[in-house]
Amino acid sequence: MNKAIFVAIYLCSLCNQAENQTTYFHYTRSEPSAKAGQSCSPGAANTVNDCVANACKNNGTCVDAINGFYCTCKANYTGARCETYFNQCKNSLCKNNSTCIPGDPSYTCKCPAGFAGKYCQTVFTNCWTGNWTGNYQLKSGTNVVCNKGWLVFQRRYDGSVDFEQYWTNYTQGFGSTTGEFWWGLENLYQATKAYTCSQCKLQVELKSLNNISGYAVYSNFSVGAATDKYRLCVDGYSGTAGNAMNGLASFTVINNQRFTTRDQDHDLALHVNCGAASRRTGGWWFNSCSHTPLNGNYIPSPPNRYFYWGTFDNATQLVFSKIMTRCA
């Protein structure tokens, strides 16, 4: 008897016994086959899963195709069934003592501090030289977040990090550069000290609880040294969020102000520390307090102390902020 006819007869008998089952009966052949529970009338078609009988080797993933199968291999394996081992990193192009990491479809290079690029071929000094995007390390080992050539020094989006911190924390930085963080005043000073205020820009990106997005750009930006309490230079506003840093009442202008925290009061307010823990505004460059407490309490707490930008969406609570600088 013709082999194909014999198999079809056998499968039809299985169909009659497994009318309500969803199990597929698979075998490797080029002709159509039948499925349990499916009509076994002449010409009935069935999907054949060739992966059942043709498992890939070395933990490769089998993908069933119309006329057969193919294997997606794990790192360092190749061949029709991933049966052949090869070392991806043996002849890698990774430079400057970077570490080659096998991967799919190819290896990647993990760069040492002070280097960047696909093969770690470029010396990394800052975000703006090279228009970098991603997480990098300065030669000092300090982690840096770059966004299209901008250096990100503050990011908030879920309230997972408490920004009600002390002077030392604001100086050194806190949080994680893979999540919410404040990069650190000293890091910011060191990264920009070679430039004047007119050579650096500041950009603030915001989103409110009403899901409205806005931004503010300042064409002049710098921070001073620790001896001057990281005094702020900021001016030259443009954008959609409003000039909350300098454009409201004179007592809220923060240009030329020193940084204040809960334990170090350098603002101009009389009889009050604008950064006091009880105010829940976090550390900031305050005048006689401020309308830009971007380090304030993420969750509103009485009396109305929270994370906002005074000229944006009627000072509605924010759910996202990102503060960046770039110099030239």
Backbone bond lengths (Angstrom), bond angles and torsions (degrees), N, CA, C in turn:
res aa  C-N    CA-C-N  psi(-1)  N-CA   C-N-CA  omega(-1)  CA-C   N-CA-C  phi
1 M - - - 1.470 - - 1.538 109.28 -
2 N 1.325 115.82 142.63 1.457 119.67 177.23 1.528 110.07 -57.90
3 K 1.332 116.24 133.81 1.478 120.74 -174.22 1.524 111.66 -60.71
4 A 1.333 117.00 -41.37 1.460 119.94 -178.72 1.513 111.22 -63.43
5 I 1.380 117.08 -38.12 1.463 120.92 179.83 1.516 110.13 -67.23
6 F 1.353 116.04 -41.26 1.460 120.71 179.80 1.533 110.66 -60.32
7 V 1.343 117.01 -45.01 1.459 121.16 -178.89 1.515 110.60 -64.21
8 A 1.351 116.76 -40.13 1.461 119.54 -179.82 1.512 111.63 -64.10
9 I 1.363 115.93 -39.88 1.463 119.94 178.51 1.527 110.14 -64.12
10 Y 1.336 116.04 -42.86 1.472 120.84 -179.47 1.530 111.14 -62.12
11 L 1.329 116.38 -43.81 1.448 119.68 -179.05 1.523 111.46 -67.37
12 C 1.345 117.72 -34.26 1.460 119.73 178.27 1.517 111.20 -63.94
13 S 1.334 115.99 -35.90 1.465 118.66 177.22 1.514 110.70 -65.41
14 L 1.343 116.71 -34.51 1.460 120.34 176.73 1.521 110.64 -69.76
15 C 1.325 115.44 -35.92 1.464 119.10 179.21 1.521 110.93 -59.78
16 N 1.327 116.69 -42.40 1.455 121.10 -177.66 1.523 111.42 -66.36
17 Q 1.351 117.13 -27.51 1.461 121.29 -178.19 1.531 111.79 -88.49
18 A 1.308 117.84 -17.61 1.476 120.47 -173.02 1.513 111.04 -126.13
19 E 1.303 115.12 46.22 1.453 120.50 -172.61 1.524 113.14 -60.53
20 N 1.334 117.74 -35.67 1.459 120.87 -175.46 1.524 113.24 -102.72
21 Q 1.329 118.82 10.90 1.453 121.76 -178.18 1.521 110.16 -95.25
22 T 1.338 115.52 159.22 1.455 120.85 178.44 1.521 111.51 -110.63
23 T 1.313 116.84 5.16 1.460 120.66 -178.53 1.521 110.67 -68.66
24 Y 1.336 115.23 136.84 1.453 120.57 176.70 1.529 109.45 -97.63
25 F 1.312 115.88 141.81 1.458 120.61 175.07 1.521 106.97 -105.96
26 H 1.293 115.75 119.09 1.456 119.80 -171.30 1.529 111.30 -117.24
27 Y 1.291 114.05 149.85 1.451 120.74 172.06 1.512 106.45 -159.46
28 T 1.297 116.88 162.08 1.453 121.19 -176.08 1.525 110.38 -92.38
29 R 1.313 116.18 113.93 1.455 121.12 174.39 1.525 107.41 -165.26
30 S 1.285 117.84 166.10 1.449 121.36 -175.53 1.514 112.95 -91.80
31 E 1.375 117.93 -20.19 1.451 120.32 -178.38 1.529 110.44 -79.64
32 P 1.366 117.02 158.90 1.471 119.50 175.23 1.516 110.59 -61.32
33 S 1.329 117.17 152.77 1.453 121.67 179.29 1.518 109.05 -128.80
34 A 1.319 116.29 175.68 1.455 120.06 -177.84 1.507 111.19 -109.04
35 K 1.319 116.09 158.48 1.463 122.82 179.45 1.523 109.34 -114.78
36 A 1.329 115.70 139.19 1.457 118.91 177.80 1.513 109.57 -59.75
37 G 1.319 117.11 132.49 1.452 120.77 -178.74 1.517 113.18 88.06
38 Q 1.346 117.90 -1.34 1.450 122.43 -178.23 1.523 109.16 -109.02
39 S 1.300 116.17 156.47 1.452 119.98 -179.92 1.511 111.23 -57.49
40 C 1.334 116.95 135.30 1.449 121.39 179.28 1.518 111.09 -104.94
41 S 1.321 116.48 21.33 1.452 118.85 178.48 1.505 110.13 -66.15
42 P 1.324 118.19 156.22 1.469 121.26 -178.65 1.517 110.16 -54.08
43 G 1.317 115.85 134.87 1.456 121.75 177.24 1.512 113.72 88.69
44 A 1.355 118.51 -4.74 1.467 119.70 179.71 1.510 110.26 -62.49
45 A 1.345 116.97 132.76 1.464 121.47 -177.00 1.510 110.78 -100.68
46 N 1.298 116.82 157.32 1.460 122.14 179.98 1.512 109.59 -148.03
47 T 1.314 115.72 149.10 1.458 120.09 176.59 1.520 109.82 -81.78
48 V 1.307 115.97 126.04 1.462 121.44 -179.79 1.512 109.06 -99.73
49 N 1.304 117.50 122.96 1.461 122.15 177.49 1.518 108.40 -95.08
50 D 1.303 115.68 98.33 1.462 120.59 -177.40 1.517 112.76 -71.51
51 C 1.329 118.38 -11.89 1.461 120.35 -177.74 1.526 112.65 -71.39
52 V 1.346 118.00 -21.27 1.457 120.01 -178.67 1.515 110.77 -62.16
53 A 1.305 116.07 -44.87 1.465 119.91 -176.13 1.523 112.46 -96.82
54 N 1.322 117.09 -4.57 1.458 119.48 -174.88 1.522 110.88 -128.06
55 A 1.304 116.06 55.21 1.459 120.63 -177.56 1.523 111.01 -61.73
56 C 1.307 115.33 141.30 1.460 120.64 177.97 1.532 109.65 -78.87
57 K 1.303 116.14 155.61 1.464 122.32 -177.85 1.528 110.48 -92.24
58 N 1.327 114.70 164.26 1.464 123.50 172.30 1.537 112.89 51.30
59 N 1.348 115.00 44.68 1.460 122.22 176.62 1.525 114.05 63.38
60 G 1.333 115.93 22.26 1.451 119.04 174.08 1.517 110.62 -69.28
61 T 1.316 117.19 157.36 1.461 122.82 -178.98 1.515 110.03 -100.13
62 C 1.334 116.09 122.71 1.459 121.21 -179.84 1.532 109.65 -86.78
63 V 1.312 116.50 132.61 1.465 122.91 178.31 1.523 108.37 -118.31
64 D 1.339 116.25 118.16 1.457 120.85 -179.89 1.524 109.66 -73.96
65 A 1.332 116.31 132.87 1.456 122.03 -179.48 1.521 109.75 -122.81
66 I 1.315 117.75 174.13 1.459 122.35 -176.29 1.517 111.96 -61.77
67 N 1.304 116.26 -44.06 1.459 120.19 -176.40 1.526 112.70 -113.16
68 G 1.295 117.27 31.93 1.459 119.61 179.78 1.518 111.13 146.32
69 F 1.313 117.48 -139.58 1.453 122.43 -178.85 1.523 108.39 -150.25
70 Y 1.344 114.49 167.18 1.458 119.58 170.39 1.513 108.20 -146.32
71 C 1.332 114.93 159.99 1.463 120.97 -175.93 1.527 110.70 -111.98
72 T 1.318 115.23 136.09 1.460 121.27 170.15 1.526 106.92 -100.35
73 C 1.303 115.46 115.41 1.470 120.36 -170.26 1.521 113.11 -89.12
74 K 1.324 115.80 150.28 1.447 122.23 172.24 1.519 109.37 -72.07
75 A 1.337 114.68 165.77 1.459 119.76 179.17 1.524 110.75 -53.76
76 N 1.316 115.36 139.61 1.470 124.40 177.02 1.522 114.33 75.35
77 Y 1.343 118.96 13.93 1.464 121.05 175.16 1.524 110.10 -130.30
78 T 1.319 115.86 148.18 1.451 121.54 -179.92 1.521 109.24 -147.27
79 G 1.324 117.77 -179.09 1.449 122.11 -178.35 1.514 111.43 105.16
80 A 1.340 117.11 163.51 1.459 121.70 -177.48 1.524 111.94 -57.06
81 R 1.348 116.63 -34.86 1.466 120.89 178.73 1.528 111.81 -118.02
82 C 1.316 116.80 22.99 1.479 122.19 -179.75 1.525 110.77 59.51
83 E 1.323 116.03 34.37 1.457 120.40 -175.04 1.523 113.72 -87.75
84 T 1.337 117.16 -10.77 1.460 120.35 -173.71 1.525 111.61 -109.23
85 Y 1.313 116.54 127.55 1.461 121.71 178.50 1.525 110.18 -87.97
86 F 1.325 115.80 138.18 1.462 119.36 169.85 1.519 108.07 -147.45
87 N 1.309 117.31 152.11 1.465 122.76 -175.99 1.523 109.51 -94.68
88 Q 1.336 116.64 105.23 1.459 120.93 -179.76 1.526 112.23 -57.62
89 C 1.309 115.83 -34.39 1.459 119.67 -171.96 1.526 114.00 -88.20
90 K 1.329 117.18 -4.39 1.459 119.93 -175.86 1.515 111.82 -57.85
91 N 1.325 117.13 -42.73 1.459 121.20 -178.85 1.537 110.64 -119.85
92 S 1.333 116.28 37.59 1.462 120.11 -177.51 1.526 111.11 -67.52
93 L 1.316 114.88 161.28 1.462 121.71 179.46 1.524 112.49 -98.73
94 C 1.334 117.28 12.33 1.473 120.93 -179.62 1.530 110.49 -62.09
95 K 1.320 115.92 133.98 1.470 121.83 -176.03 1.526 111.53 -113.78
96 N 1.334 113.54 171.18 1.471 122.79 170.69 1.528 114.34 52.46
97 N 1.330 114.98 45.39 1.463 122.21 176.75 1.525 112.98 60.76
98 S 1.319 116.42 27.33 1.459 120.25 175.88 1.525 109.77 -75.22
99 T 1.323 115.91 163.50 1.463 121.65 -177.26 1.521 110.09 -101.48
100 C 1.328 116.09 126.20 1.461 121.56 177.18 1.526 109.05 -83.39
101 I 1.335 116.07 128.06 1.466 121.83 -179.58 1.525 108.85 -118.71
102 P 1.356 118.75 114.63 1.473 121.30 179.29 1.519 110.37 -58.88
103 G 1.319 116.45 146.73 1.456 120.30 179.90 1.506 111.79 -161.06
104 D 1.315 115.78 -179.12 1.455 122.81 -179.49 1.529 108.76 -119.06
105 P 1.334 119.84 118.15 1.468 126.10 12.84 1.520 114.13 -92.71
106 S 1.326 117.82 -6.26 1.457 119.48 -177.87 1.523 109.60 -146.82
107 Y 1.314 116.06 174.66 1.453 121.78 -179.45 1.533 110.79 -77.14
108 T 1.328 115.83 162.64 1.457 121.93 171.15 1.523 108.35 -125.70
109 C 1.320 115.59 160.73 1.467 120.99 -179.90 1.528 109.26 -110.75
110 K 1.313 117.38 123.16 1.459 122.17 175.35 1.517 108.32 -90.84
111 C 1.328 115.51 115.03 1.464 120.54 -171.51 1.526 112.38 -81.14
112 P 1.322 117.53 144.09 1.468 120.50 170.98 1.521 109.78 -75.04
113 A 1.304 117.03 167.50 1.459 121.50 179.91 1.526 110.48 -55.76
114 G 1.331 115.27 133.84 1.454 120.27 177.07 1.506 115.11 92.37
115 F 1.342 117.89 5.11 1.468 120.82 178.98 1.521 109.99 -133.17
116 A 1.331 115.95 154.12 1.463 121.74 -178.79 1.522 108.63 -151.76
117 G 1.335 115.54 176.53 1.455 121.55 -179.09 1.518 110.99 105.42
118 K 1.328 116.54 164.47 1.459 121.15 -177.32 1.513 111.98 -55.55
119 Y 1.322 116.58 -39.68 1.467 121.26 -179.11 1.531 111.93 -111.39
120 C 1.345 116.76 17.83 1.472 122.24 -179.11 1.528 111.23 58.59
121 Q 1.308 114.73 35.04 1.466 120.76 -174.55 1.529 113.17 -88.44
122 T 1.343 117.62 -10.14 1.459 121.05 -173.08 1.523 111.12 -113.07
123 V 1.324 115.99 134.48 1.463 120.57 174.59 1.532 108.35 -69.28
124 F 1.330 116.25 127.37 1.463 121.33 -179.70 1.518 109.75 -100.22
125 T 1.329 116.67 119.03 1.468 120.82 179.21 1.521 112.07 -115.33
126 N 1.342 117.12 -32.03 1.460 121.26 178.20 1.524 108.90 -164.19
127 C 1.325 116.04 174.92 1.469 120.47 -176.40 1.516 112.81 -74.04
128 W 1.334 116.60 -34.18 1.469 119.77 -170.78 1.524 112.84 -82.27
129 T 1.313 119.20 -23.56 1.459 120.76 176.09 1.521 107.72 -85.68
130 G 1.321 116.18 94.77 1.452 121.24 -175.64 1.512 112.19 117.45
131 N 1.365 116.16 -7.16 1.472 120.99 176.98 1.529 111.30 53.17
132 W 1.330 116.66 49.54 1.456 122.20 -172.38 1.522 112.79 -74.92
133 T 1.333 115.60 151.67 1.460 123.24 170.56 1.523 108.16 -134.70
134 G 1.330 117.39 128.41 1.459 121.19 179.68 1.517 111.71 130.44
135 N 1.324 116.51 -169.91 1.459 123.00 179.58 1.529 109.47 -101.93
136 Y 1.329 115.92 130.27 1.462 121.62 -177.50 1.526 109.50 -136.39
137 Q 1.326 114.95 178.30 1.462 120.83 175.67 1.515 109.47 -129.15
138 L 1.337 114.95 132.60 1.450 119.40 171.29 1.524 109.17 -70.89
139 K 1.312 116.93 166.33 1.467 121.24 179.58 1.521 110.79 -58.08
140 S 1.316 117.03 -29.35 1.468 122.10 179.28 1.524 112.06 -70.93
141 G 1.342 116.79 -13.22 1.454 121.34 -177.05 1.520 113.39 97.12
142 T 1.329 117.00 -2.77 1.461 121.29 179.44 1.525 110.31 -72.06
143 N 1.327 116.30 130.88 1.460 120.97 177.79 1.521 110.48 -74.76
144 V 1.338 115.59 141.12 1.457 122.33 -177.26 1.524 109.36 -132.15
145 V 1.334 116.23 139.06 1.467 121.52 173.25 1.522 108.17 -108.85
146 C 1.333 116.46 123.18 1.458 122.10 179.06 1.516 110.01 -113.10
147 N 1.323 115.81 145.17 1.463 121.80 178.66 1.528 108.68 -136.30
148 K 1.334 116.21 94.91 1.470 122.50 178.70 1.520 111.65 54.45
149 G 1.313 115.93 44.14 1.450 121.29 177.80 1.515 115.13 90.73
150 W 1.324 118.01 -3.68 1.461 122.16 176.29 1.521 109.74 -98.74
151 L 1.328 116.15 143.47 1.465 122.25 175.99 1.529 107.85 -92.57
152 V 1.331 116.73 119.52 1.459 121.61 -178.98 1.530 108.89 -86.79
153 F 1.348 116.84 123.12 1.468 117.16 179.04 1.532 113.35 -117.90
154 Q 1.321 117.42 -1.42 1.465 121.26 170.46 1.512 108.98 -151.59
155 R 1.352 115.93 137.77 1.465 120.48 176.18 1.521 108.88 -149.55
156 R 1.349 115.10 131.09 1.471 121.40 177.86 1.518 108.64 -139.18
157 Y 1.343 115.92 140.45 1.464 118.46 178.99 1.527 114.64 -156.78
158 D 1.329 119.23 -9.45 1.471 118.96 -179.29 1.525 114.09 -144.32
159 G 1.312 118.16 -1.30 1.461 120.47 178.47 1.514 114.91 75.79
160 S 1.332 117.62 13.91 1.467 120.46 -177.19 1.523 113.38 -73.93
161 V 1.330 117.58 -18.63 1.460 121.90 179.65 1.531 109.23 -112.61
162 D 1.325 116.47 130.89 1.461 122.43 178.40 1.528 108.92 -80.62
163 F 1.324 117.34 119.14 1.467 121.75 -179.51 1.527 111.91 -94.19
164 E 1.300 118.11 6.42 1.469 121.80 174.64 1.526 107.25 -85.45
165 Q 1.342 115.64 77.60 1.463 122.53 -171.57 1.535 111.15 -116.20
166 Y 1.339 114.95 167.84 1.457 121.68 179.76 1.532 111.25 -87.94
167 W 1.330 115.70 172.02 1.461 122.39 -177.09 1.528 111.40 -55.62
168 T 1.308 117.45 -45.59 1.461 120.54 -178.39 1.522 111.41 -59.71
169 N 1.312 117.05 -40.79 1.460 120.88 -179.99 1.521 111.75 -66.50
170 Y 1.330 115.72 -41.70 1.468 118.46 178.03 1.521 111.66 -68.51
171 T 1.318 116.92 -29.06 1.462 120.32 176.92 1.528 111.23 -71.09
172 Q 1.325 116.18 -46.34 1.466 121.18 -174.74 1.523 113.53 -87.95
173 G 1.321 117.43 -22.40 1.454 121.41 -176.84 1.519 111.76 99.03
174 F 1.335 116.60 157.94 1.470 121.49 178.85 1.525 109.34 -156.18
175 G 1.324 115.16 169.59 1.459 120.39 -174.14 1.517 110.53 84.41
176 S 1.323 116.56 -162.94 1.470 122.20 -178.55 1.518 110.04 -131.20
177 T 1.322 116.88 136.99 1.460 120.94 -179.97 1.523 112.07 -70.38
178 T 1.338 117.46 -3.61 1.460 120.20 172.00 1.530 111.44 -96.31
179 G 1.343 116.30 -1.56 1.462 121.18 -179.75 1.511 110.39 -143.56
180 E 1.330 116.62 -133.72 1.459 120.77 175.77 1.530 109.08 -80.30
181 F 1.343 116.04 143.16 1.477 117.36 -179.18 1.520 111.55 -166.57
182 W 1.328 113.42 159.56 1.463 124.23 164.90 1.515 105.16 -119.22
183 W 1.325 117.05 122.29 1.470 120.86 -169.56 1.518 112.98 -69.91
184 G 1.307 117.98 -31.11 1.469 120.71 179.69 1.514 112.08 118.20
185 L 1.318 117.17 130.70 1.455 122.05 -179.05 1.520 113.11 -62.65
186 E 1.321 116.40 -38.69 1.464 118.81 -179.95 1.527 110.64 -68.97
187 N 1.319 117.15 -40.26 1.463 119.83 175.49 1.519 110.86 -60.03
188 L 1.329 116.36 -43.81 1.455 121.39 -179.78 1.527 111.21 -63.23
189 Y 1.315 115.98 -42.51 1.473 119.86 177.80 1.520 111.48 -62.74
190 Q 1.330 116.39 -47.65 1.461 119.85 -178.92 1.528 112.07 -62.33
191 A 1.332 116.90 -35.04 1.466 120.77 -177.69 1.519 112.85 -73.36
192 T 1.334 117.01 -23.60 1.466 119.97 -173.61 1.526 114.11 -119.57
193 K 1.327 118.85 -0.87 1.464 120.93 -171.95 1.524 113.77 -65.48
194 A 1.333 117.29 -20.31 1.466 120.27 179.60 1.523 112.19 -79.01
195 Y 1.322 116.78 -4.67 1.458 121.42 -176.22 1.525 110.39 -117.26
196 T 1.320 116.04 152.36 1.460 120.47 174.73 1.524 109.50 -84.87
197 C 1.321 116.09 170.47 1.467 120.89 -179.77 1.528 111.32 -59.25
198 S 1.334 117.23 -36.16 1.467 120.89 -177.91 1.530 112.56 -76.74
199 Q 1.331 117.57 -7.94 1.462 120.96 -179.30 1.525 113.29 -97.76
200 C 1.324 116.88 -5.71 1.468 120.83 -179.93 1.525 110.19 -122.18
201 K 1.314 115.19 153.50 1.463 122.29 177.12 1.522 109.78 -120.39
202 L 1.314 114.78 158.72 1.461 121.92 174.75 1.523 108.50 -122.79
203 Q 1.313 117.16 136.47 1.461 121.04 174.74 1.517 109.41 -130.80
204 V 1.335 114.87 132.96 1.467 122.20 179.03 1.524 107.69 -119.63
205 E 1.336 116.83 125.88 1.462 121.81 176.68 1.523 108.67 -112.81
206 L 1.329 116.59 135.79 1.457 122.05 -171.82 1.524 111.85 -134.97
207 K 1.326 115.51 154.17 1.463 122.13 167.94 1.523 107.73 -143.92
208 S 1.328 115.81 133.44 1.456 120.70 -176.80 1.524 111.54 -94.02
209 L 1.321 114.94 172.24 1.461 121.30 177.40 1.527 111.02 -62.49
210 N 1.327 117.24 -20.44 1.466 122.45 177.39 1.526 112.39 -85.92
211 N 1.337 116.42 8.53 1.467 122.74 179.34 1.526 112.17 65.42
212 I 1.313 116.47 30.24 1.466 122.50 175.70 1.520 108.46 -100.74
213 S 1.325 116.92 132.39 1.462 122.05 -179.02 1.528 110.39 -106.22
214 G 1.316 116.06 148.56 1.457 121.41 177.65 1.519 110.14 -156.68
215 Y 1.325 115.93 169.92 1.464 119.85 179.45 1.525 109.71 -147.81
216 A 1.320 114.78 158.12 1.461 122.50 174.51 1.521 107.91 -135.97
217 V 1.320 116.18 131.38 1.461 121.80 178.06 1.522 108.16 -119.44
218 Y 1.331 116.46 135.36 1.458 122.30 175.70 1.525 107.95 -119.68
219 S 1.313 115.81 124.85 1.470 120.78 -173.32 1.518 113.10 -75.74
220 N 1.336 116.98 -12.92 1.468 121.58 178.03 1.527 109.21 -126.74
221 F 1.341 115.40 128.96 1.462 118.63 -178.61 1.524 111.25 -157.68
222 S 1.312 115.70 139.32 1.475 122.11 170.33 1.515 108.73 -167.75
223 V 1.326 115.76 161.51 1.463 121.31 170.83 1.522 108.04 -125.16
224 G 1.328 115.51 144.48 1.451 120.39 -179.22 1.522 112.57 -82.52
225 A 1.308 115.28 -173.54 1.464 121.99 -177.29 1.526 110.76 -79.87
226 A 1.325 115.38 169.90 1.463 121.32 -179.80 1.523 111.25 -61.03
227 T 1.344 116.58 -34.16 1.462 120.57 -179.04 1.539 112.06 -63.45
228 D 1.338 115.81 -23.08 1.464 120.67 177.46 1.530 110.56 -107.97
229 K 1.338 115.79 19.73 1.469 122.91 176.58 1.529 112.18 57.73
230 Y 1.337 114.81 36.68 1.466 122.02 174.90 1.530 111.70 55.11
231 R 1.312 114.78 48.79 1.469 121.74 -178.79 1.531 110.55 -56.33
232 L 1.316 116.40 138.21 1.465 123.24 -174.09 1.526 112.39 -95.33
233 C 1.318 115.60 135.86 1.455 122.09 167.11 1.520 106.60 -116.59
234 V 1.331 118.30 118.46 1.455 121.69 179.94 1.526 109.24 -151.18
235 D 1.348 115.39 129.78 1.460 119.85 -177.66 1.528 108.39 -167.20
236 G 1.354 115.56 169.18 1.462 120.35 175.73 1.513 113.03 82.68
237 Y 1.334 116.53 57.51 1.464 121.18 -174.60 1.527 113.37 -74.54
238 S 1.355 114.54 145.70 1.464 123.65 163.91 1.522 106.49 -153.08
239 G 1.344 117.18 158.18 1.456 118.81 178.14 1.515 113.06 139.83
240 T 1.350 115.17 -163.38 1.466 121.31 -175.91 1.527 113.11 -117.74
241 A 1.331 117.21 -9.52 1.464 120.41 -175.14 1.521 113.63 -90.85
242 G 1.337 117.20 -10.00 1.458 120.48 -177.86 1.518 111.94 90.81
243 N 1.329 115.06 154.80 1.459 121.15 -175.65 1.525 111.30 -90.19
244 A 1.321 115.98 68.40 1.467 120.09 -177.66 1.521 112.46 -69.81
245 M 1.318 118.10 -22.39 1.464 119.78 -178.59 1.524 111.96 -70.69
246 N 1.331 116.63 -38.00 1.460 119.40 -174.17 1.527 114.17 -134.34
247 G 1.324 119.19 -5.91 1.453 120.87 -167.65 1.507 116.41 -99.57
248 L 1.305 119.37 3.53 1.463 121.79 178.52 1.533 109.24 -100.30
249 A 1.289 118.26 -141.33 1.467 121.51 -179.70 1.522 110.70 -65.80
250 S 1.336 115.33 152.26 1.468 120.54 -176.95 1.524 112.25 -59.53
251 F 1.323 117.43 -30.89 1.463 119.27 -177.89 1.533 112.96 -76.38
252 T 1.348 116.80 -4.95 1.466 119.43 177.25 1.527 112.38 -106.40
253 V 1.324 118.26 -2.32 1.472 121.54 178.93 1.525 109.08 -63.06
254 I 1.322 117.52 124.33 1.461 119.01 -176.02 1.528 113.46 -104.79
255 N 1.318 117.99 -3.02 1.466 119.82 172.73 1.529 109.25 -58.45
256 N 1.314 116.50 134.20 1.468 124.53 178.44 1.528 113.31 74.11
257 Q 1.334 117.70 14.94 1.458 120.41 178.24 1.531 111.46 -94.69
258 R 1.314 115.20 152.30 1.458 121.89 176.71 1.530 109.84 -90.13
259 F 1.320 115.46 161.90 1.465 120.06 -176.03 1.529 110.31 -81.69
260 T 1.329 115.02 141.69 1.465 122.15 -179.13 1.523 110.17 -127.72
261 T 1.330 116.04 141.24 1.464 121.68 173.90 1.526 109.12 -129.89
262 R 1.292 116.43 -178.91 1.466 121.26 -178.14 1.524 112.68 -61.50
263 D 1.355 116.75 -26.38 1.460 120.09 -177.02 1.522 113.66 -113.37
264 Q 1.338 117.70 1.52 1.469 120.86 174.35 1.524 108.55 -139.34
265 D 1.312 115.98 111.81 1.470 122.97 -174.24 1.524 109.91 -100.59
266 H 1.334 116.41 107.93 1.462 121.54 179.04 1.522 111.90 -123.14
267 D 1.334 117.75 15.18 1.469 120.43 -179.85 1.528 110.65 -84.26
268 L 1.323 116.01 178.76 1.465 121.64 -176.71 1.521 113.56 -99.39
269 A 1.315 117.41 1.59 1.464 120.48 -179.60 1.525 110.51 -70.76
270 L 1.311 116.07 139.37 1.469 121.57 178.45 1.523 110.13 -87.24
271 H 1.303 116.38 134.61 1.466 123.50 172.15 1.534 113.53 66.59
272 V 1.320 118.53 14.75 1.460 119.64 178.06 1.523 109.61 -153.13
273 N 1.318 115.25 145.33 1.462 121.34 172.51 1.529 106.82 -98.37
274 C 1.321 116.59 113.21 1.466 120.12 -177.25 1.528 112.15 -61.90
275 G 1.330 116.68 -21.18 1.466 120.57 -179.93 1.511 113.60 -100.29
276 A 1.348 116.89 12.81 1.462 120.38 -178.21 1.521 111.47 -58.77
277 A 1.312 115.60 146.66 1.467 120.71 -177.80 1.518 111.46 -57.79
278 S 1.326 117.26 -34.89 1.462 121.11 -177.98 1.529 112.65 -66.70
279 R 1.341 116.64 -21.63 1.458 120.04 -179.16 1.531 112.12 -86.92
280 R 1.331 117.15 -17.94 1.468 123.31 177.01 1.528 112.64 57.29
281 T 1.331 116.77 37.59 1.460 120.82 179.51 1.521 112.89 -103.73
282 G 1.336 117.47 -4.58 1.453 120.83 -179.44 1.518 112.00 68.87
283 G 1.331 116.27 -176.32 1.461 120.99 176.86 1.516 110.63 -80.29
284 W 1.370 116.26 145.21 1.464 119.28 -178.43 1.532 109.81 -170.14
285 W 1.333 114.77 170.79 1.457 121.23 173.18 1.536 107.53 -86.96
286 F 1.319 116.12 90.89 1.463 121.04 -177.21 1.529 111.16 -93.83
287 N 1.328 115.85 150.08 1.455 123.10 167.98 1.532 104.92 -98.25
288 S 1.329 116.85 -109.03 1.460 119.42 167.43 1.524 105.90 -97.04
289 C 1.286 113.40 65.37 1.465 125.59 -170.24 1.533 109.03 73.07
290 S 1.330 119.52 -165.82 1.457 118.38 -163.15 1.511 112.05 -157.69
291 H 1.335 115.07 161.15 1.459 121.60 171.50 1.524 110.93 -110.95
292 T 1.326 116.14 20.63 1.471 120.13 179.05 1.527 111.86 -134.48
293 P 1.317 119.64 49.96 1.477 119.88 -177.13 1.535 111.66 -78.01
294 L 1.323 116.34 73.74 1.467 120.06 -177.06 1.523 113.13 -72.99
295 N 1.322 116.19 -6.75 1.462 119.90 173.45 1.526 111.38 -108.78
296 G 1.330 116.43 16.13 1.455 121.11 -179.66 1.518 112.95 -72.89
297 N 1.332 114.76 176.02 1.454 121.51 -176.99 1.525 111.07 -58.46
298 Y 1.324 117.05 126.86 1.465 120.65 -177.23 1.529 111.19 -66.39
299 I 1.316 116.63 -37.07 1.463 122.32 177.39 1.520 108.20 -100.70
300 P 1.347 118.97 123.82 1.467 120.44 -178.33 1.518 112.31 -54.91
301 S 1.325 115.83 140.79 1.467 120.75 177.06 1.526 107.62 -140.79
302 P 1.311 118.80 147.05 1.472 122.41 -177.04 1.518 110.88 -58.69
303 P 1.342 119.34 146.24 1.471 124.23 -6.90 1.531 110.37 -93.69
304 N 1.281 118.74 93.69 1.467 125.47 175.14 1.527 113.72 59.66
305 R 1.310 116.58 40.27 1.460 119.84 177.33 1.522 108.09 -97.14
306 Y 1.310 116.03 116.73 1.454 117.45 -177.73 1.530 111.23 -159.29
307 F 1.279 114.28 -174.54 1.451 128.00 -172.22 1.539 107.59 -90.76
308 Y 1.357 117.21 107.63 1.468 119.09 -175.56 1.524 110.80 -155.75
309 W 1.346 115.18 172.25 1.464 124.01 175.18 1.528 105.36 -128.12
310 G 1.317 117.84 116.36 1.450 121.99 -165.34 1.515 117.04 -59.99
311 T 1.323 118.33 -22.74 1.466 121.11 -178.25 1.521 112.60 -107.47
312 F 1.321 117.12 14.58 1.466 120.60 -175.36 1.524 111.32 -121.00
313 D 1.323 117.05 125.62 1.464 124.07 177.02 1.528 111.55 47.82
314 N 1.344 115.16 47.50 1.476 121.64 177.90 1.529 112.72 55.82
315 A 1.334 115.34 36.89 1.477 121.92 178.50 1.528 112.25 59.26
316 T 1.320 116.11 29.32 1.461 120.77 177.42 1.530 110.20 -64.72
317 Q 1.302 116.67 149.36 1.454 121.92 176.95 1.529 110.27 -52.92
318 L 1.325 116.44 138.49 1.460 122.30 177.80 1.522 110.68 -91.52
319 V 1.321 115.21 154.99 1.466 120.62 172.78 1.522 110.84 -118.31
320 F 1.342 116.51 -8.85 1.462 120.12 -178.68 1.518 109.87 -151.51
321 S 1.323 115.73 140.41 1.468 121.03 169.40 1.524 109.06 -149.30
322 K 1.311 114.02 147.47 1.464 121.14 174.01 1.525 107.45 -143.58
323 I 1.328 116.73 125.14 1.459 121.67 -178.52 1.532 108.02 -115.35
324 M 1.329 116.11 129.29 1.468 120.41 -173.70 1.524 110.44 -138.08
325 T 1.328 115.44 158.90 1.451 121.19 173.40 1.521 109.58 -138.98
326 R 1.324 115.10 155.11 1.469 121.03 170.39 1.526 108.01 -148.38
327 C 1.307 114.96 147.43 1.463 121.13 -176.84 1.525 110.62 -124.10
328 A 1.326 116.01 160.62 1.451 119.81 179.38 1.530 110.15 -147.32
